[in-house]
Amino acid sequence: AQSVTQLGSHVSVSEGALVLLRCNYSSSVPPYLFWYVQYPNQGLQLLLKYTSAATLVKGINGFEAEFKKSETSFHLTKPSAHMSDAAEYFCAVSGTSGSRLTFGEGTQLTVNP
Amino acid sequence: NAGVTQTPKFQVLKTGQSMTLQCAQDMNHEYMSWYRQDPGMGLRLIHYSVGAGITDQGEVPNGYNVSRSTTEDFPLRLLSAAPSQTSVYFCASSYSRRGPQETQYFGPGTRLLVL
């Protein structure tokens, strides 16, 4: 079985501040982990993914995430938030059942000027 | 490449009506799937397919049917629409033969309102 928990359904930061979105996973096999972003009225776009090659993964738009097996976490960070980062972010896991993705509940990121 | 396309973008149904949500991809992906997105619940898997002629149920399959007659197309059928099926539906695809680490590409979604 596999599952994902995203801590915080809403996160609000000021422009220029650190962005930290939390994701914890559960998996009975070594996981593959993904962060997707969804802008209003659009589909999901891949930000980055962990495939066991490196624990620190860099993605698009300045985001990165670190896989920590001991903490079963894959938190998403960005050093300096931009207004254009306002969106909903989803963490997802695969591996237990082939390509089946299991998503977290999502975190809505608001960036204040 | 057009990627993953979905039609219609928006649909209003009355309870009991049936309809088909269309999904097509032009990337020769073996794996295709349907999700529904509801507030506070993330995306939940409805049905998926690992290749033409092969389909299986996901987490929330009740009230939906699928078929996969070609690699490109994966339609989702609502047999008798209910208000509980009001949601945003996303289709996704990936290269399943390369394993579960492959990126899934999502369509733009179909917003469905059942009255």
HADDOCK unambig.tbl for C-alpha pairs under 7 A between the chains (distance, minus, plus):
assign (segid A and resid 32 and name CA) (segid B and resid 101 and name CA) 5.69 0.50 0.50
assign (segid A and resid 42 and name CA) (segid B and resid 108 and name CA) 5.38 0.50 0.50
assign (segid A and resid 43 and name CA) (segid B and resid 106 and name CA) 5.92 0.50 0.50
assign (segid A and resid 43 and name CA) (segid B and resid 107 and name CA) 5.73 0.50 0.50
assign (segid A and resid 43 and name CA) (segid B and resid 108 and name CA) 4.29 0.50 0.50
assign (segid A and resid 43 and name CA) (segid B and resid 109 and name CA) 5.99 0.50 0.50
assign (segid A and resid 44 and name CA) (segid B and resid 106 and name CA) 5.74 0.50 0.50
assign (segid A and resid 51 and name CA) (segid B and resid 101 and name CA) 5.92 0.50 0.50
assign (segid A and resid 94 and name CA) (segid B and resid 100 and name CA) 5.95 0.50 0.50
assign (segid A and resid 95 and name CA) (segid B and resid 100 and name CA) 5.50 0.50 0.50
assign (segid A and resid 98 and name CA) (segid B and resid 99 and name CA) 6.80 0.50 0.50
assign (segid A and resid 98 and name CA) (segid B and resid 100 and name CA) 5.27 0.50 0.50
assign (segid A and resid 99 and name CA) (segid B and resid 96 and name CA) 6.22 0.50 0.50
assign (segid A and resid 99 and name CA) (segid B and resid 99 and name CA) 6.59 0.50 0.50
assign (segid A and resid 99 and name CA) (segid B and resid 100 and name CA) 4.14 0.50 0.50
assign (segid A and resid 103 and name CA) (segid B and resid 42 and name CA) 6.04 0.50 0.50
assign (segid A and resid 103 and name CA) (segid B and resid 43 and name CA) 5.87 0.50 0.50
assign (segid A and resid 104 and name CA) (segid B and resid 42 and name CA) 5.63 0.50 0.50
assign (segid A and resid 105 and name CA) (segid B and resid 40 and name CA) 5.54 0.50 0.50
assign (segid A and resid 105 and name CA) (segid B and resid 41 and name CA) 4.74 0.50 0.50
assign (segid A and resid 105 and name CA) (segid B and resid 42 and name CA) 3.90 0.50 0.50
assign (segid A and resid 106 and name CA) (segid B and resid 40 and name CA) 7.00 0.50 0.50
assign (segid A and resid 106 and name CA) (segid B and resid 42 and name CA) 5.51 0.50 0.50
